[in-house]
Amino acid sequence: MPRARSASSRRRPSSCARGRASGLKTAFDVGGSFLAFLVLGALLAGGDVSLAALIIAGVLVIAVAGLWLLAPATGGYIARSTQPRPLALPAGFARLVASRFLLLFGTYAVGRFLVLLVAGRTGQGIGAAVGDAGALLALFTLLTAAAALPAGWAADR
């Protein structure tokens, strides 16, 4: 009698297609960022911060509701392992978390610096430069999303 396969093993790409799968995932992740930068840049350029905050909250509520409604339920049963789990963190885990934090913190700082850079180079006020900086961030994320697909394909070669 053949052994039943779990749902996660059926969705796992073969080793020869993992790069393409990773590139596609990255393209969708960064493509979502592109759309967010595009919409928020347009809203903030118009000076309507409260509408931008309302749209962010609405998208978050819709995303959580969609996840709750569309994600398959696990049935509430979690298998317990008979072997004890180690209490110590794996080697290098703290450095990995710290580096991820610093990367995201740097990304946050670059966005703010970009607004000041655009304002200084174009002679605009800070309020007017927000829209241009948002457009630049949208362009950067679009280029990243577009590069993810051929990079994933090249990783499989």
Residue frames as a rotation matrix with the C-alpha (Angstrom) as fourth column:
MET 1
0.581 0.814 0.000 0.00
0.814 -0.581 0.000 0.00
0.000 0.000 -1.000 0.00
PRO 2
-0.147 -0.685 0.714 1.55
0.592 -0.639 -0.492 3.36
0.793 0.350 0.499 -1.01
ARG 3
-0.395 -0.096 -0.914 2.34
0.877 -0.338 -0.343 5.77
-0.276 -0.936 0.217 1.77
ALA 4
0.673 0.694 0.254 0.22
0.733 -0.672 -0.105 8.94
0.098 0.257 -0.961 1.86
ARG 5
-0.465 -0.821 0.332 2.11
0.771 -0.560 -0.305 12.12
0.436 0.114 0.893 1.14
SER 6
-0.151 0.382 -0.912 1.57
0.717 -0.593 -0.367 15.25
-0.681 -0.709 -0.184 3.19
ALA 7
0.810 0.547 0.210 0.18
0.551 -0.589 -0.590 18.38
-0.199 0.594 -0.779 1.60
SER 8
0.637 -0.614 -0.466 3.47
-0.438 -0.786 0.437 20.22
-0.635 -0.074 -0.769 2.05
SER 9
-0.347 -0.818 0.458 5.46
0.008 0.486 0.874 17.56
-0.938 0.307 -0.162 0.18
ARG 10
0.163 0.471 0.867 3.08
0.891 0.306 -0.334 17.72
-0.423 0.827 -0.369 -2.78
ARG 11
0.962 0.271 0.019 3.65
0.258 -0.891 -0.373 21.45
-0.084 0.363 -0.928 -3.17
ARG 12
0.348 -0.908 -0.232 7.42
-0.121 -0.289 0.950 21.38
-0.930 -0.303 -0.211 -2.82
PRO 13
0.779 -0.080 -0.622 9.12
-0.627 -0.133 -0.768 22.09
-0.021 0.988 -0.154 -6.17
SER 14
0.844 -0.536 0.009 11.66
0.530 0.832 -0.163 19.64
0.080 0.142 0.987 -7.52
SER 15
0.286 -0.820 -0.496 15.30
0.517 -0.303 0.800 20.45
-0.807 -0.485 0.337 -6.95
CYS 16
-0.561 -0.526 0.639 15.70
0.812 -0.199 0.549 21.55
-0.162 0.827 0.539 -10.57
ALA 17
-0.043 0.628 0.777 12.93
0.591 -0.611 0.527 24.16
0.805 0.482 -0.345 -10.22
ARG 18
0.257 0.155 -0.954 13.64
0.954 -0.201 0.224 25.62
-0.157 -0.967 -0.200 -6.79
GLY 19
-0.740 -0.586 -0.331 15.39
0.511 -0.809 0.290 28.68
-0.438 0.045 0.898 -8.18
ARG 20
-0.738 0.546 0.397 12.45
0.167 -0.423 0.891 29.47
0.654 0.724 0.221 -10.46
ALA 21
0.238 0.852 -0.467 10.03
0.749 0.146 0.647 28.95
0.619 -0.504 -0.603 -7.58
SER 22
-0.051 -0.352 -0.935 12.11
0.880 -0.458 0.125 31.24
-0.472 -0.816 0.333 -5.36
GLY 23
-0.945 -0.319 0.077 12.33
0.310 -0.790 0.529 33.85
-0.108 0.523 0.845 -8.11
LEU 24
-0.367 0.894 0.256 8.57
0.345 -0.124 0.930 33.73
0.864 0.430 -0.263 -8.64
LYS 25
0.348 0.458 -0.818 7.92
0.919 0.005 0.394 34.07
0.185 -0.889 -0.419 -4.91
THR 26
-0.436 -0.600 -0.671 10.33
0.689 -0.702 0.180 37.01
-0.580 -0.384 0.719 -4.69
ALA 27
-0.895 0.140 0.423 8.71
0.267 -0.592 0.760 38.65
0.357 0.793 0.493 -7.72
PHE 28
0.097 0.995 -0.004 5.29
0.522 -0.047 0.852 38.44
0.847 -0.085 -0.524 -6.06
ASP 29
0.233 -0.075 -0.970 6.63
0.952 -0.188 0.243 39.63
-0.201 -0.979 0.027 -2.69
VAL 30
-0.658 -0.591 -0.467 8.44
0.475 -0.807 0.352 42.59
-0.585 0.010 0.811 -4.16
GLY 31
-0.717 0.490 0.495 5.66
0.394 -0.301 0.868 43.19
0.574 0.818 0.023 -6.70
GLY 32
0.348 0.841 -0.414 3.29
0.842 -0.085 0.533 43.69
0.413 -0.534 -0.738 -3.77
SER 33
-0.040 -0.465 -0.884 5.72
0.730 -0.618 0.291 46.21
-0.682 -0.634 0.365 -2.33
PHE 34
-0.905 -0.289 0.313 5.80
0.425 -0.563 0.709 47.94
-0.029 0.774 0.632 -5.71
LEU 35
-0.173 0.927 0.333 2.03
0.576 -0.179 0.798 48.31
0.799 0.330 -0.503 -5.73
ALA 36
0.459 0.317 -0.830 2.07
0.886 -0.242 0.397 49.56
-0.075 -0.917 -0.391 -2.14
PHE 37
-0.457 -0.703 -0.545 4.75
0.586 -0.699 0.410 52.16
-0.669 -0.132 0.732 -2.90
LEU 38
-0.822 0.169 0.544 2.87
0.452 -0.389 0.803 53.23
0.348 0.905 0.244 -6.01
VAL 39
0.184 0.982 0.034 -0.46
0.663 -0.150 0.734 53.71
0.726 -0.112 -0.678 -4.26
LEU 40
0.469 -0.026 -0.883 0.99
0.823 -0.351 0.448 55.28
-0.321 -0.936 -0.143 -1.12
GLY 41
-0.660 -0.745 -0.090 3.24
0.636 -0.619 0.461 57.55
-0.399 0.247 0.883 -3.14
ALA 42
-0.560 0.533 0.634 0.23
0.435 -0.462 0.773 58.84
0.705 0.708 0.027 -5.06
LEU 43
0.501 0.802 -0.325 -1.79
0.692 -0.146 0.707 59.32
0.520 -0.579 -0.628 -1.89
LEU 44
0.254 -0.475 -0.842 1.01
0.808 -0.375 0.455 61.03
-0.532 -0.796 0.289 0.01
ALA 45
-0.776 -0.506 0.377 1.86
0.631 -0.608 0.482 63.25
-0.015 0.612 0.791 -2.95
GLY 46
-0.134 0.831 0.540 -1.71
0.410 -0.450 0.793 64.49
0.902 0.328 -0.281 -2.78
GLY 47
-0.700 -0.263 0.663 -1.17
-0.403 -0.621 -0.672 65.30
0.589 -0.738 0.329 0.89
ASP 48
0.354 0.914 0.196 -3.89
-0.758 0.158 0.632 62.97
0.547 -0.373 0.750 2.17
VAL 49
-0.694 -0.719 0.036 -2.12
-0.565 0.513 -0.646 61.16
0.446 -0.469 -0.762 5.01
SER 50
-0.402 0.605 0.687 -5.33
-0.684 0.301 -0.664 60.12
-0.609 -0.737 0.293 6.79
LEU 51
0.661 0.623 -0.419 -6.65
-0.738 0.438 -0.513 58.43
-0.136 0.648 0.749 3.62
ALA 52
-0.009 -0.759 -0.651 -3.32
-0.620 0.515 -0.592 56.62
0.784 0.398 -0.476 3.22
ALA 53
-0.819 -0.270 0.506 -3.51
-0.574 0.393 -0.718 55.37
-0.005 -0.879 -0.477 6.83
LEU 54
0.083 0.939 0.335 -7.12
-0.745 0.282 -0.604 54.27
-0.661 -0.199 0.723 6.30
ILE 55
0.617 0.100 -0.781 -6.19
-0.714 0.490 -0.501 52.35
0.332 0.866 0.374 3.15
ILE 56
-0.488 -0.844 -0.223 -3.27
-0.588 0.506 -0.631 50.64
0.645 -0.176 -0.743 4.92
ALA 57
-0.659 0.310 0.685 -5.57
-0.594 0.344 -0.727 49.57
-0.461 -0.886 -0.042 7.76
GLY 58
0.423 0.892 -0.158 -8.20
-0.782 0.271 -0.561 48.36
-0.458 0.362 0.812 5.27
VAL 59
0.289 -0.405 -0.868 -5.71
-0.684 0.547 -0.483 46.29
0.670 0.733 -0.119 3.30
LEU 60
-0.772 -0.599 0.212 -4.40
-0.554 0.471 -0.687 44.77
0.312 -0.647 -0.695 6.52
VAL 61
-0.286 0.760 0.583 -7.93
-0.653 0.291 -0.700 43.81
-0.701 -0.581 0.413 7.65
ILE 62
0.639 0.528 -0.559 -8.75
-0.765 0.364 -0.531 42.33
-0.077 0.767 0.637 4.23
ALA 63
-0.107 -0.773 -0.626 -5.48
-0.666 0.523 -0.532 40.37
0.738 0.359 -0.571 4.16
VAL 64
-0.845 -0.179 0.504 -6.05
-0.523 0.478 -0.706 38.91
-0.114 -0.860 -0.497 7.64
ALA 65
0.098 0.960 0.263 -9.67
-0.677 0.258 -0.689 38.06
-0.729 -0.110 0.675 6.81
GLY 66
0.540 0.051 -0.840 -8.60
-0.787 0.383 -0.483 36.44
0.297 0.922 0.247 3.53
LEU 67
-0.555 -0.794 -0.246 -5.96
-0.588 0.584 -0.559 34.40
0.588 -0.166 -0.792 5.31
TRP 68
-0.675 0.353 0.648 -8.44
-0.550 0.344 -0.761 33.34
-0.491 -0.870 -0.038 7.96
LEU 69
0.366 0.930 -0.024 -11.06
-0.662 0.243 -0.709 32.35
-0.654 0.275 0.705 5.39
LEU 70
0.711 -0.043 -0.702 -8.86
-0.658 0.310 -0.686 30.81
0.247 0.950 0.192 2.69
ALA 71
-0.399 -0.917 -0.009 -6.01
-0.844 0.371 -0.387 29.11
0.358 -0.147 -0.922 4.54
PRO 72
0.135 0.467 -0.874 -6.64
-0.092 0.884 0.458 25.43
0.987 0.019 0.162 5.19
ALA 73
0.572 0.143 0.808 -7.37
-0.801 -0.117 0.587 24.53
0.179 -0.983 0.048 8.78
THR 74
-0.491 -0.829 -0.268 -4.94
-0.685 0.557 -0.470 22.23
0.539 -0.047 -0.841 10.51
GLY 75
0.150 0.644 -0.750 -7.67
0.092 0.747 0.659 20.51
0.984 -0.168 0.053 12.50
GLY 76
0.574 0.096 0.813 -6.34
-0.682 -0.493 0.540 21.78
0.453 -0.865 -0.218 15.80
TYR 77
0.959 -0.267 0.091 -4.20
0.174 0.813 0.556 18.67
-0.222 -0.518 0.826 16.39
ILE 78
0.447 -0.893 -0.060 -0.50
-0.809 -0.374 -0.453 19.18
0.382 0.251 -0.890 16.89
ALA 79
0.731 -0.237 -0.639 1.60
0.249 0.966 -0.073 16.04
0.635 -0.106 0.765 17.11
ARG 80
0.762 -0.491 0.422 3.83
-0.626 -0.389 0.676 15.97
-0.168 -0.779 -0.604 20.14
SER 81
0.212 -0.788 -0.578 7.35
-0.463 0.440 -0.770 14.73
0.861 0.430 -0.271 19.75
THR 82
0.929 0.084 -0.360 8.53
0.230 0.632 0.740 12.07
0.290 -0.770 0.568 22.15
GLN 83
0.008 -0.990 -0.138 12.08
0.934 0.056 -0.352 13.42
0.356 -0.126 0.926 22.04
PRO 84
0.438 0.132 -0.889 12.92
0.628 -0.753 0.198 16.45
-0.643 -0.645 -0.413 24.17
ARG 85
0.716 -0.168 0.678 13.66
0.493 -0.567 -0.660 19.65
0.495 0.807 -0.323 22.30
PRO 86
-0.318 -0.885 -0.341 16.85
0.920 -0.202 -0.335 21.51
0.228 -0.420 0.878 23.07
LEU 87
0.580 0.541 -0.609 16.40
0.721 -0.688 0.075 24.73
-0.378 -0.483 -0.790 25.02
ALA 88
-0.212 -0.752 -0.624 19.41
0.202 -0.659 0.725 26.50
-0.956 0.027 0.292 23.55
LEU 89
0.731 0.386 -0.563 19.18
-0.395 -0.433 -0.810 28.46
-0.557 0.814 -0.164 20.32
PRO 90
0.739 -0.493 0.459 21.08
0.668 0.624 -0.406 27.07
-0.086 0.606 0.791 17.32
ALA 91
-0.163 -0.899 -0.406 24.53
0.649 -0.408 0.642 28.50
-0.743 -0.159 0.650 16.77
GLY 92
-0.923 -0.308 0.231 24.39
0.377 -0.605 0.701 31.77
-0.076 0.734 0.675 14.87
PHE 93
-0.085 0.978 0.192 20.64
0.952 0.023 0.306 32.29
0.294 0.208 -0.933 15.38
ALA 94
0.398 0.211 -0.893 21.05
0.637 -0.764 0.103 35.47
-0.660 -0.610 -0.438 17.44
ARG 95
-0.595 -0.675 -0.437 23.38
0.093 -0.598 0.796 36.92
-0.799 0.433 0.419 14.79
LEU 96
-0.756 0.393 0.524 20.85
0.626 0.200 0.754 36.04
0.191 0.898 -0.397 12.09
VAL 97
0.319 0.919 -0.231 18.03
0.947 -0.299 0.117 37.81
0.038 -0.256 -0.966 13.93
ALA 98
0.184 -0.332 -0.925 20.24
0.371 -0.848 0.378 40.83
-0.910 -0.413 -0.033 14.65
SER 99
-0.847 -0.532 0.028 21.34
0.209 -0.283 0.936 41.07
-0.490 0.798 0.351 11.00
ARG 100
-0.380 0.801 0.462 17.71
0.858 0.120 0.499 40.85
0.344 0.587 -0.733 9.82
PHE 101
0.491 0.534 -0.688 16.75
0.781 -0.620 0.077 43.62
-0.386 -0.575 -0.722 12.24
LEU 102
-0.190 -0.656 -0.731 19.61
0.164 -0.755 0.635 45.82
-0.968 0.001 0.251 11.04
LEU 103
-0.858 -0.059 0.510 18.71
0.507 0.065 0.860 45.18
-0.084 0.996 -0.026 7.39
LEU 104
0.061 0.972 0.227 15.10
0.933 -0.136 0.333 46.22
0.354 0.192 -0.915 7.95
PHE 105
0.456 0.030 -0.889 16.17
0.582 -0.766 0.273 49.19
-0.673 -0.642 -0.367 10.07
GLY 106
-0.615 -0.750 -0.243 18.55
0.227 -0.463 0.857 50.27
-0.755 0.472 0.455 7.29
THR 107
-0.600 0.490 0.632 15.75
0.756 0.088 0.649 49.95
0.263 0.867 -0.423 4.74
TYR 108
0.491 0.788 -0.372 13.58
0.869 -0.472 0.147 52.21
-0.060 -0.396 -0.916 6.90
ALA 109
0.159 -0.514 -0.843 16.38
0.320 -0.781 0.536 54.77
-0.934 -0.355 0.041 7.20
VAL 110
-0.799 -0.482 0.361 17.10
0.464 -0.111 0.879 54.72
-0.383 0.869 0.312 3.44
GLY 111
-0.080 0.864 0.498 13.48
0.945 -0.094 0.314 55.58
0.318 0.495 -0.808 2.67
ARG 112
0.719 0.324 -0.614 13.61
0.575 -0.774 0.264 58.61
-0.390 -0.543 -0.743 4.98
PHE 113
-0.202 -0.885 -0.419 16.99
0.231 -0.459 0.858 59.67
-0.952 0.076 0.297 3.65
LEU 114
-0.600 0.010 0.800 15.70
0.795 0.119 0.595 59.36
-0.090 0.993 -0.079 0.09
VAL 115
0.545 0.832 0.106 12.97
0.832 -0.552 0.052 61.92
0.102 0.060 -0.993 0.85
LEU 116
0.597 -0.395 -0.699 15.59
0.152 -0.800 0.581 64.36
-0.788 -0.453 -0.417 2.14
LEU 117
-0.498 -0.827 0.262 17.88
0.387 0.058 0.920 63.65
-0.776 0.560 0.291 -0.82
VAL 118
-0.230 0.502 0.834 15.11
0.960 -0.023 0.279 64.24
0.159 0.865 -0.476 -3.35
ALA 119
0.789 0.550 -0.275 14.06
0.600 -0.786 0.147 67.44
-0.136 -0.281 -0.950 -1.57
GLY 120
0.290 -0.767 -0.572 17.64
0.096 -0.571 0.815 68.74
-0.952 -0.292 -0.092 -1.50
ARG 121
-0.636 -0.607 0.477 18.46
0.485 0.166 0.859 67.86
-0.600 0.777 0.189 -5.11
THR 122
-0.285 0.603 0.745 15.22
0.906 -0.085 0.415 69.14
0.314 0.793 -0.522 -6.63
GLY 123
-0.953 -0.116 0.280 14.76
0.030 -0.956 -0.293 72.17
0.301 -0.271 0.914 -4.39
GLN 124
-0.025 0.998 -0.052 11.28
-0.001 0.052 0.999 71.01
1.000 0.025 0.000 -3.38
GLY 125
-0.082 0.124 0.989 9.85
-0.975 -0.218 -0.053 71.10
0.209 -0.968 0.138 0.10
ILE 126
-0.869 -0.271 0.413 9.73
-0.406 0.869 -0.284 67.90
-0.282 -0.414 -0.865 2.12
GLY 127
-0.068 0.947 0.314 6.00
-0.235 0.291 -0.927 67.47
-0.970 -0.137 0.203 1.47
ALA 128
0.628 0.287 -0.724 6.42
-0.734 -0.090 -0.673 67.67
-0.258 0.954 0.154 -2.29
ALA 129
-0.303 -0.856 -0.419 9.46
-0.920 0.377 -0.105 65.39
0.247 0.354 -0.902 -2.29
VAL 130
-0.353 0.215 0.911 7.52
-0.515 0.768 -0.381 62.56
-0.781 -0.603 -0.160 -0.62
GLY 131
0.715 0.698 0.043 5.68
-0.310 0.371 -0.875 61.74
-0.627 0.613 0.482 -3.86
ASP 132
0.538 -0.594 -0.598 8.88
-0.743 0.000 -0.669 61.72
0.397 0.805 -0.441 -5.92
ALA 133
-0.521 -0.737 0.431 10.69
-0.853 0.465 -0.236 59.58
-0.026 -0.491 -0.871 -3.35
GLY 134
0.032 0.635 0.772 7.74
-0.392 0.718 -0.575 57.17
-0.920 -0.284 0.272 -3.33
ALA 135
0.881 0.259 -0.396 7.93
-0.448 0.188 -0.874 56.96
-0.152 0.947 0.282 -7.12
LEU 136
0.012 -0.956 -0.293 11.66
-0.892 0.123 -0.435 56.19
0.452 0.267 -0.851 -6.90
LEU 137
-0.550 -0.167 0.818 11.06
-0.657 0.692 -0.300 53.46
-0.516 -0.702 -0.491 -4.31
ALA 138
0.524 0.795 0.305 8.31
-0.331 0.520 -0.787 52.04
-0.785 0.312 0.536 -6.53
LEU 139
0.687 -0.347 -0.638 10.72
-0.669 0.039 -0.742 52.00
0.282 0.937 -0.206 -9.47
PHE 140
-0.402 -0.894 0.195 13.42
-0.897 0.342 -0.282 50.28
0.185 -0.288 -0.940 -7.40
THR 141
-0.308 0.344 0.887 11.00
-0.451 0.768 -0.454 47.61
-0.838 -0.540 -0.081 -6.21
LEU 142
0.786 0.586 -0.198 9.68
-0.424 0.277 -0.862 47.08
-0.451 0.761 0.466 -9.75
LEU 143
0.295 -0.773 -0.562 13.22
-0.821 0.096 -0.563 46.55
0.489 0.628 -0.606 -11.01
THR 144
-0.602 -0.487 0.633 13.89
-0.767 0.571 -0.291 44.12
-0.220 -0.661 -0.718 -8.14
ALA 145
0.184 0.766 0.616 10.71
-0.359 0.636 -0.683 42.16
-0.915 -0.096 0.392 -8.93
ALA 146
0.848 0.116 -0.518 11.60
-0.530 0.124 -0.839 42.05
-0.033 0.986 0.166 -12.62
ALA 147
-0.074 -0.967 -0.243 15.13
-0.883 0.177 -0.435 40.87
0.463 0.183 -0.867 -11.85
ALA 148
-0.204 0.019 0.979 13.88
-0.775 0.608 -0.173 38.09
-0.598 -0.794 -0.109 -9.52
LEU 149
0.786 0.594 0.169 12.42
-0.366 0.669 -0.647 36.03
-0.498 0.447 0.744 -12.36
PRO 150
0.700 -0.569 -0.432 15.58
-0.314 0.299 -0.901 35.71
0.642 0.766 0.030 -14.49
ALA 151
-0.244 -0.803 0.544 17.71
-0.910 -0.004 -0.414 35.38
0.335 -0.596 -0.730 -11.34
GLY 152
0.173 0.393 0.903 15.61
-0.680 0.711 -0.179 32.41
-0.713 -0.583 0.390 -10.23
TRP 153
0.978 0.162 -0.129 15.89
-0.200 0.586 -0.785 30.85
-0.051 0.794 0.606 -13.66
ALA 154
0.335 -0.931 -0.142 19.66
-0.560 -0.076 -0.825 31.39
0.757 0.356 -0.547 -13.64
ALA 155
-0.137 -0.365 0.921 19.94
-0.976 0.211 -0.061 29.77
-0.172 -0.907 -0.385 -10.18
ASP 156
0.662 0.444 0.604 18.57
-0.353 0.895 -0.272 26.54
-0.661 -0.032 0.749 -11.64
ARG 157
0.857 -0.372 -0.358 21.31
-0.308 0.188 -0.933 26.42
0.414 0.909 0.047 -14.28
